[in-house]
Amino acid sequence: MTMIDAPTLLTVIFVLVDDWYQNYGHRLKPTSPGPQPTFSESEMLTLLLAMDYFPFPGEEQFLGFMRANYLSLFPHLLEQSQFNRRARRLEGMVEELRRFWVRELDAVFETTLMLDTKPVPVVGYKRSKRHSDFAGSASYGHCASRHLKYFGYKLVVLSTLIGIPVVYALVPAHTDEREAAEAVLRSVNGCDILADKGFIGDDWQADVSRTTGNRVFTAKRENQHEQTPPAFARLLGHFRERIEGVFNEVQNTGRNLERLLRKTVRALCVHVAAKMASHTLRILLRKRFDIDVLTFKQQTPQLS
């Protein structure tokens, strides 16, 4: 893999983003009164995406680092409060950029996809939710595989076999796995969907096949009369490891999905969109430029 420094990485991201913005994205620019901002939408998108490629757990630390070391690349860098306000208006643009890269990677032609869900807590389990912006939207849920009780959402993801997120959705945490899956299965047609045992149900799978043309495959539970053939069970297990790797990569690079610490639904949605877009960009950088940003380590410039 190609080794590059931070300024080069930021420049590559900006060029990719700005090319898309000049050709397509400018049509999606939110309208706002007053003079045009000096900090461009392309710069905003670049930093939203790059945030996951630097070892900082929060936005404040990341922007502070950019200001201290790379202000020459972003001379009109905003203060955090301004950055947050601008970011909250960009969810739709971030998602359209991600979808553009999904098409660039030919992932829209994939017919075998992986399905899984992940908990996204938003407020401490015992804290009062009454005055939270998430009241009435998020809910209490339980992640059986991790024995985790939490308040928040489920992130539902359909991805390709190499980990490109094709479509995703946030649903309240209490949502049944199969009901949650319906939020994304309607977006694809005629695909083979590999999923875990949370999506078992002959009637439900038949209904999915009838309404969307998709076929859902899961391993059988041990107490079921009809068991999955051993070879097929091993194949499912192999691909299950892949999607767990996707979630592990999304979770453990950059900001932790479970610790985004957003205070509003809108802010959470834009940062989840940025996480999914930056993951897609990570794959694009590998395939197109032979750059693996998973191994990127920040080198702090030496003070003269």
C-alpha positions as CSV (number, residue, x, y, z in Angstrom):
1,M,0.0,0.0,0.0
2,T,1.1,3.6,-0.7
3,M,2.4,5.6,2.2
4,I,1.3,9.2,2.3
5,D,1.5,12.1,4.8
6,A,-1.4,14.0,6.3
7,P,-1.3,17.0,3.9
8,T,-1.4,14.6,0.9
9,L,-4.2,12.6,2.3
10,L,-6.3,15.7,3.0
11,T,-5.5,17.0,-0.5
12,V,-6.6,13.7,-2.1
13,I,-9.9,13.8,-0.2
14,F,-10.5,17.4,-1.0
15,V,-9.9,16.9,-4.8
16,L,-12.3,13.9,-4.8
17,V,-14.9,15.8,-2.9
18,D,-14.6,19.0,-4.8
19,D,-14.7,17.3,-8.2
20,W,-18.0,15.7,-7.2
21,Y,-19.3,19.0,-5.7
22,Q,-18.5,21.0,-8.8
23,N,-20.2,18.5,-11.1
24,Y,-23.2,17.4,-8.9
25,G,-23.2,18.4,-5.3
26,H,-23.6,22.2,-5.8
27,R,-27.2,21.5,-6.8
28,L,-27.8,20.2,-3.3
29,K,-26.3,23.2,-1.4
30,P,-28.7,24.4,1.3
31,T,-29.9,27.9,0.7
32,S,-29.2,30.4,3.4
33,P,-29.6,34.2,3.6
34,G,-26.6,36.5,3.7
35,P,-23.2,36.5,2.0
36,Q,-21.6,33.3,0.7
37,P,-19.4,31.6,3.4
38,T,-15.6,31.8,2.9
39,F,-15.3,28.2,4.2
40,S,-16.6,26.2,1.3
41,E,-18.9,23.2,1.2
42,S,-16.1,21.1,-0.2
43,E,-13.9,22.0,2.8
44,M,-16.7,21.1,5.2
45,L,-17.2,17.7,3.5
46,T,-13.5,17.0,3.5
47,L,-13.1,17.6,7.2
48,L,-16.3,15.6,8.0
49,L,-14.9,12.7,6.1
50,A,-11.3,13.1,7.3
51,M,-12.2,13.2,10.9
52,D,-12.3,9.4,11.0
53,Y,-8.8,9.1,9.7
54,F,-7.1,10.9,12.6
55,P,-6.6,9.6,16.1
56,F,-8.9,12.1,17.9
57,P,-12.1,10.9,19.7
58,G,-14.0,14.2,19.3
59,E,-14.6,17.0,16.9
60,E,-13.1,19.7,19.2
61,Q,-9.8,17.9,19.4
62,F,-9.7,17.3,15.7
63,L,-10.5,20.9,14.7
64,G,-8.0,22.1,17.2
65,F,-5.4,19.9,15.6
66,M,-6.2,21.1,12.1
67,R,-6.0,24.7,13.3
68,A,-2.6,24.2,15.0
69,N,-1.0,22.2,12.2
70,Y,-2.8,22.5,8.8
71,L,-4.3,26.0,8.8
72,S,-2.5,26.6,5.5
73,L,-4.8,24.0,3.9
74,F,-7.9,25.4,5.5
75,P,-7.2,29.1,6.1
76,H,-10.8,30.0,6.8
77,L,-11.4,27.1,9.2
78,L,-14.5,27.6,11.4
79,E,-14.9,27.6,15.1
80,Q,-16.5,24.4,16.5
81,S,-19.9,26.0,17.0
82,Q,-20.0,27.3,13.4
83,F,-18.7,24.0,12.1
84,N,-21.5,22.2,13.9
85,R,-24.2,24.4,12.5
86,R,-22.9,24.0,9.0
87,A,-22.5,20.3,9.4
88,R,-26.1,19.8,10.6
89,R,-27.3,21.0,7.2
90,L,-25.2,18.7,5.2
91,E,-26.6,15.2,5.9
92,G,-28.3,14.9,2.5
93,M,-25.2,16.1,0.7
94,V,-22.9,13.6,2.6
95,E,-25.3,10.8,1.8
96,E,-25.5,11.7,-1.9
97,L,-21.7,11.8,-2.0
98,R,-21.5,8.3,-0.4
99,R,-24.0,7.0,-2.9
100,F,-21.9,8.4,-5.8
101,W,-18.9,6.5,-4.5
102,V,-21.0,3.3,-4.1
103,R,-21.8,3.6,-7.9
104,E,-18.1,4.4,-8.7
105,L,-17.2,1.1,-6.9
106,D,-19.9,-0.7,-8.9
107,A,-21.4,-1.9,-5.7
108,V,-24.9,-1.2,-7.1
109,F,-24.5,-4.3,-9.3
110,E,-23.7,-6.7,-6.5
111,T,-26.4,-9.3,-6.0
112,T,-25.1,-11.0,-2.8
113,L,-25.3,-8.7,0.2
114,M,-24.7,-9.0,4.0
115,L,-27.2,-7.7,6.5
116,D,-26.6,-6.8,10.2
117,T,-27.5,-4.3,12.9
118,K,-25.5,-2.5,15.5
119,P,-26.5,-0.6,18.6
120,V,-26.0,3.2,18.6
121,P,-26.5,4.5,22.2
122,V,-27.2,8.3,22.5
123,V,-28.0,9.0,26.2
124,G,-26.8,7.3,29.3
125,Y,-29.2,4.4,30.2
126,K,-30.1,5.8,33.6
127,R,-30.2,9.5,32.7
128,S,-33.5,11.3,32.3
129,K,-34.6,11.4,28.7
130,R,-37.6,13.8,29.2
131,H,-35.9,16.9,28.0
132,S,-33.6,15.2,25.5
133,D,-34.0,15.9,21.7
134,F,-34.1,12.1,21.4
135,A,-37.3,11.7,23.4
136,G,-40.0,10.2,21.2
137,S,-37.5,9.1,18.5
138,A,-34.9,6.9,20.2
139,S,-36.0,4.0,22.5
140,Y,-34.7,1.5,25.0
141,G,-33.2,-1.6,23.4
142,H,-31.2,-4.7,24.1
143,C,-28.3,-6.2,22.1
144,A,-28.3,-9.9,22.9
145,S,-24.9,-10.7,21.5
146,R,-23.3,-8.2,23.8
147,H,-25.7,-8.4,26.7
148,L,-26.1,-4.7,26.4
149,K,-29.1,-2.6,27.5
150,Y,-29.0,0.9,26.0
151,F,-31.1,3.9,24.9
152,G,-30.8,4.9,21.3
153,Y,-31.1,3.4,17.9
154,K,-30.2,0.4,15.8
155,L,-28.0,1.0,12.7
156,V,-29.1,-1.4,10.0
157,V,-26.7,-2.0,7.2
158,L,-26.7,-3.9,3.9
159,S,-23.1,-4.2,2.6
160,T,-21.3,-6.0,-0.2
161,L,-19.1,-8.9,0.5
162,I,-16.0,-6.6,0.6
163,G,-17.7,-4.3,3.1
164,I,-19.1,-1.4,1.0
165,P,-22.3,-0.1,2.7
166,V,-25.0,-0.1,0.0
167,V,-27.8,1.2,2.1
168,Y,-28.3,1.8,5.8
169,A,-30.9,3.2,8.2
170,L,-31.3,4.2,11.8
171,V,-34.3,2.8,13.6
172,P,-35.4,3.0,17.3
173,A,-33.5,0.5,19.5
174,H,-36.5,-1.5,20.4
175,T,-37.3,-2.3,16.8
176,D,-37.4,-6.1,16.0
177,E,-34.5,-7.2,13.9
178,R,-36.8,-8.3,11.0
179,E,-38.8,-5.1,11.1
180,A,-35.6,-3.1,11.2
181,A,-34.3,-5.0,8.1
182,E,-37.4,-4.0,6.1
183,A,-36.1,-0.4,6.3
184,V,-33.2,-1.3,4.0
185,L,-34.5,-4.3,2.1
186,R,-37.0,-2.2,0.2
187,S,-34.0,-0.4,-1.4
188,V,-32.7,-3.4,-3.3
189,N,-34.3,-6.0,-5.5
190,G,-33.5,-9.6,-6.5
191,C,-30.6,-10.0,-4.2
192,D,-29.4,-12.9,-2.0
193,I,-29.1,-11.5,1.6
194,L,-26.8,-13.3,4.1
195,A,-27.9,-12.6,7.7
196,D,-27.6,-14.0,11.2
197,K,-30.1,-15.9,13.3
198,G,-31.9,-12.7,14.3
199,F,-33.5,-12.7,10.9
200,I,-34.9,-16.3,11.0
201,G,-38.6,-16.7,10.1
202,D,-39.9,-18.7,7.2
203,D,-43.1,-16.6,6.9
204,W,-41.2,-13.3,7.1
205,Q,-38.5,-14.5,4.6
206,A,-41.2,-15.6,2.2
207,D,-42.9,-12.2,2.6
208,V,-39.6,-10.4,1.9
209,S,-39.1,-12.5,-1.2
210,R,-42.7,-11.8,-2.4
211,T,-42.6,-8.0,-1.9
212,T,-38.9,-7.2,-2.7
213,G,-37.6,-10.1,-4.7
214,N,-34.8,-10.6,-2.2
215,R,-34.0,-14.0,-0.7
216,V,-32.8,-14.0,3.0
217,F,-30.5,-16.8,4.1
218,T,-29.7,-17.6,7.7
219,A,-28.3,-20.5,9.6
220,K,-30.9,-22.6,11.5
221,R,-31.2,-22.6,15.3
222,E,-30.1,-25.8,17.0
223,N,-33.6,-26.7,18.1
224,Q,-35.1,-26.5,14.6
225,H,-36.1,-29.7,13.0
226,E,-34.6,-28.8,9.6
227,Q,-30.9,-27.9,9.9
228,T,-28.7,-26.0,7.5
229,P,-26.3,-28.2,5.4
230,P,-22.8,-28.1,7.0
231,A,-21.1,-26.7,3.9
232,F,-23.6,-23.9,3.6
233,A,-23.4,-23.2,7.4
234,R,-19.7,-22.8,7.1
235,L,-20.1,-20.4,4.1
236,L,-22.6,-18.3,6.1
237,G,-20.2,-18.2,9.0
238,H,-17.4,-17.0,6.8
239,F,-19.5,-14.1,5.5
240,R,-20.8,-13.4,8.9
241,E,-17.2,-12.8,10.0
242,R,-16.8,-10.3,7.1
243,I,-19.7,-8.1,8.1
244,E,-18.6,-8.2,11.7
245,G,-15.3,-7.0,10.3
246,V,-17.1,-4.1,8.5
247,F,-18.8,-3.0,11.8
248,N,-15.5,-3.4,13.6
249,E,-13.8,-1.1,11.1
250,V,-16.6,1.4,11.2
251,Q,-16.6,1.3,15.0
252,N,-12.9,1.3,15.8
253,T,-11.5,3.8,13.3
254,G,-11.9,7.5,14.2
255,R,-14.9,8.5,16.3
256,N,-16.6,5.6,18.1
257,L,-20.2,5.2,16.8
258,E,-21.3,4.5,20.4
259,R,-19.7,7.6,21.7
260,L,-20.6,10.3,19.2
261,L,-22.1,12.3,22.0
262,R,-24.5,14.3,19.8
263,K,-27.2,16.3,21.5
264,T,-29.8,16.3,18.8
265,V,-31.2,13.8,16.3
266,R,-30.1,15.9,13.4
267,A,-26.5,16.1,14.6
268,L,-26.4,12.4,15.2
269,C,-27.8,11.6,11.7
270,V,-25.2,13.8,9.9
271,H,-22.3,12.2,11.9
272,V,-23.5,8.7,11.2
273,A,-23.8,9.7,7.5
274,A,-20.2,11.0,7.7
275,K,-19.1,7.7,9.3
276,M,-20.6,5.6,6.6
277,A,-19.3,7.9,3.8
278,S,-15.8,7.9,5.3
279,H,-15.9,4.1,5.4
280,T,-16.9,4.0,1.8
281,L,-14.2,6.5,0.9
282,R,-11.7,4.3,2.7
283,I,-12.5,1.4,0.3
284,L,-12.4,3.8,-2.7
285,L,-8.9,5.0,-1.7
286,R,-7.7,1.4,-1.4
287,K,-9.1,0.3,-4.7
288,R,-8.3,3.4,-6.8
289,F,-5.2,4.8,-5.2
290,D,-3.7,1.8,-3.3
291,I,-3.9,3.9,-0.1
292,D,-4.9,2.2,3.1
293,V,-5.9,4.8,5.6
294,L,-6.5,2.2,8.2
295,T,-2.7,2.1,8.7
296,F,-2.4,5.9,8.5
297,K,-0.6,7.3,11.6
298,Q,-0.5,10.9,12.3
299,Q,3.0,12.4,12.4
300,T,3.0,15.7,14.3
301,P,5.0,18.3,12.5
302,Q,8.2,19.2,14.3
303,L,8.3,22.7,15.8
304,S,11.2,24.8,14.4
